[in-house]
Amino acid sequence: MTSATAASTQEPMSANINHVPPSGTVHANGQQLFYEIHGDGPPLVLVMGIGYDSSLWTLQQVPELSTRFRVVLLDNRDAGRSSRADRPYTIADMADDVAGLLEALEIRRTHLLGLSMGAMIGMEFALRHADRLDRLVLTGPGAAPARSAVDPIFIWNWVKANDPRGEVFGAQQFTWLFSSAFLRNQQAVQDTITLLASNPNPVEPEAYDRQALAYLQFDALDRLGDITAPTLVIAGEQDLLTPPWVAREVAGGIPAARFELLTGDGSSHVLPLERPDDFNQLVTNFLAE
C-alpha cells in the first residue's frame, strides 16, 4: 500500500472520460453495474447504504457537488439497476465492484464518499485499492457490526422478509434513520414515503438479505490503521443506527482522520438528506484541500 505522502505525488487525479456515456451499465467483477456521471472536475464516487440505490444522492448531493466534481453514482450489486447476485458475498466484494467500475470507466484515481454500508465499502476500498483512492469521506460509518450480538440490520432483514406490504419495514426505517424533527413533520414524511414508493427498481427481500448478511459479517476495526488516504468522518448527534461513539471509533482507528459532529435538528443517520447544506460544505471543503 502507498503512504499518504506517496499518494499525494501520484499522477494528477483526473479522468479523460468524455467519451463515456453519462449513464449506463458496465460488466465488472462478475456484475452488471449501473452508473451515472454528473458534472466535471476531479472524480468523486458516491456509494449508497443498504437497501437503496444511488437515486437518493440526486436529491441533495448531485446538484451541489457536481459543480466542482465529476460525480460518479453507482448502484451497488443487488440494488437499483445493477444486477442481482446469485450467491452470498462480502463488503470486500462490493469494494471490488467499485474498483471494477473505475477500471471500466478508465478512472485511475478518485475521491470516495460512502454513507452507512457505503462507508463500509469505502473503508474496504481504501484497504484493498489504496492506489486508486485520493480522499475518503465516511458518514454514518460502523467498522465492526460482526462484533455485536444483535444489530438493527438483523431485525430489519427479518421484517423485510416478513412484511409483504412494506409498511412496517418503512416505519422502522424512518424511526431509525431520520431525526425526531423530521418525524414530527407529517407532510415531509408523507412526501418521502411517496418518493420512495415511486422508485421503479425497489430492492427485493432476497437481494436485501444478501446485502444484510454482507453488512452483518463486516469487521474492519483492527485493519483501520492500514488506511492511508486522508479521511473525513462525519457523524450526526442524533444518529441511532451508528451513534457518534461508533463513528468516533472509526475515526480513531484511521491515522490522522478528521472527525466532524453535526448537532441539533436533523443530525440523524441520513445527514446528506436532512442537513444537506452543512454536509455538502464539509465534504467540499475537505476534498478541496
N, C-alpha and C positions, 0 to 999 in steps of 0.2 A: 504494500500500500504506500501511496505517496504521503509525504508530510504536508502540513498546511502550508509551509513555506514553499515547498516544491510545487504544490498545486497552483500557487499564485504565479509561478513562472511558466506554466504550461502555455500552449497555444491559446490565442485570444478566444474567448467564449463567443463564437459567432456561428451562424449556420446559413449556408447558402442553399436554402431550400425553397426558393421562389418557384421552382419547377414542381414542387409537391402540391397536390390538390389541397385546398383548405380544409377538407374533411374527407374521410374515407375509412377503409379498413385495410389493415396490413396483416400478413401472416407472420407471427413472431412467437418463438418459444412454444410452438405447438398450439397456439391460439390464434383466433381471428380477433384482432383488437381494433376497436373503433376509436378514432381520434378526431379532434378539431384543432385548427390553428387560427389564432386571432392576433392581430397586431404585428408589430415589428420591433426588433431590438434583441437583446440577449435572451436566449431561450429560458423559459420558466415552465416546468411541468407541474400541473396541479393534479393531485391524487386524492380521490374521494374515499369516504369511510364505508363501513359495512352496509350493504343493502341498498345503496343509492348509486345512481350514475352521475356522470360529470355535468349533467344539465344544471345541477344546483350551483355550480360555480358561475354560471352565466348570469345569475340574478344580481350579484353584488360585486364579484371579483373581476370578471372579464371586462366590463366596461371601464373600470379604473386601471387595472394592471396592464391591459393591452395597449394603453397609451405609451407605455415605457418598455414593455417586454413583448417578445414573441411568445404568447401564451399557448401552451400545448395542453389540451384537455384529453384525458384518457378514460375510457370506460374499462374498469377492471374486468378481468375474466369473471363470468357469471353475473354480470351487471350490464344494464343498458343494451347497447347494440353490439357488444362484444359476444364472443361465443360462450356457450355453456360447457363447462368442463365435464369430462366423462369419468373422473376419478378424484379422490381426495388430493389436496395439495397443501402447500405451506405458504407463509408470508414470504419466504425466500423465493419461492416460485413466482410470486406476484412481483417481487422486485426484479426478477429476471425478465418478466414481461415488459417492465418499463425499459430495461436495457435493450430488449429486442425491438421495441418500438423506436427508440432513439436510433438504433442501427438502421432500421428500415427507412427512417426519415432523414438519415445522414446528418444527425445532430451529434457532434463529437462530445460536447460537454454542456451541462445545463445547471441552472438552479432547480430546486425541487421544493414544493410546498405540499405537505400532507396533513390531512385532517383525520384524527381518530385512527381507524385502521389504516388510512392513508399515511399517517405519521409512522405507523409500524413499518409499512412498506418503505417509507423514506429512510428509516434507520437501517433497514436491511440493505437497501440500495447503497447507502453510504458505506456499509461494511463490505459489500460484495463488488461494488463498482466504483471505488473511490476515485479512479482516474477519470470518470465521466461526470463527476459532481463538482460544482463550484461552491455554492452556498445552499444550506439546508434550513428550511423553516418547518417546525413541528408545532401543531396546535391540537390540544386535546390528546396528548400522547400518553401511552402507557407502555412500559417496556417489558412487563412480566405478568400478564394475566394468567399464564400457566401456573404461577406460584400460588394463586388464590384457590381455596377450596370451593368457593362459589363466586361466580362472576355474573353481572347482569346479563351479559350476552347469552349465557346458558339459558336463562329464563326467557329472554326474547326469542331465542331459537325454538323453544318448546311452544310458545304462544303462536309464533309464525306458522308452525306446522299444524296447529290445532284450532285455528281461528279462520275458518273459510271466508268470512265476510271482511276480515281485516280490521274490524272496529276496535277490538281490544288491543291488538298489536299497535295500531296507530295511536291509541290513547296512551299506552305505556311509553311509546317513543316520545311523544310530546312531553310527558311528565318528566322523563329523564334528560331529554336533550335541551329543552327550552327553559327560559327563566320564568319565575313566577309573574313578573310584569307582563310577559308575553301571554301566559296562560289566562291572565285576567282580561286580556283584550280579545273579547269574543269574536269580533269581526276579523282580526288578524288571524286568529286560529282557524276560522272557517275559510278564509281566503287561502291559507296554507294547505288545508285539507283538500280544497278544490284543486289547487295547483298540483299536489302530489297525486291525486286521483286521476289527473289528466295525462299522466306520463304514459306514453304508448308502449313502453318497454319495462313493465314492472318486474321486479326480481321474484322468481318463483320460490316456494318453500324449499325445494330440493337445492336450488342454487344458493339460497341464503344459508342453508345448513352447511354447505361446503365452505362458504366464507366464514361462518361462525366457528367451525372446527379449526380452521387455519388461525383465526383470531385467538381462540382459547388455548392453543398449543404454543403460542408465541412467547419466547423468553430470550430477550437480548440484554438483560440487565448487566450481566457480567462481561459483556462484549462492548459496551458503550464506550469504554476507554480507547477503543481502536478506531473510533470515528475521527477523521482528520479534518473534515470540512468545517469551516466556520458555521456555527449553528445558532439559530434563534428558536427558543421555546416560548410559546405564547399560551397562557392559561387564563381561565375565567374564574373569578372568585366564587361564582355560584354554580360551577360545573359539578354535576352529580355523578356523571359516568367516570370521568377521570379528574377527581378533585385536585386542587392546587398542590397538595403534598405529593401526588403521583407525578405530576408534571415536573415538580422540583426534583424528584428522584431521577427523572430522565435528564434534566439539565445538569444535575450534579454529577452524573456519570460520564458526560461528554466533555472532554477537555476544553476549557475556556468557553463553554456555551453561555449564551446570554439568556436570562430569564426575564420575561415581562408578564406582569399580572394585571389584567383589566378588572376593575371593580365596579360595583354599582349595578343599576338596572341593565339587563341584557348580557351580563357577564356569565353566560352559560357555556355549555359544551359547543354550541354552534355559534361561536363568536363571529365567524365570517358572515353569517346571516343577520344576527341581532345587533352586532356592533361593527358594521362594515367600514365606516369611515375610520374609526380608531384602528381596526385590524389592518386595513389596507395601507394605512400610513406607516404602521410598524413594519410591515412587510417591505414596502417600497424603500423606506429609509435604510433598512438593513441590507437589502440587496444592492443598493446604490453605493454602499461604502467601498 
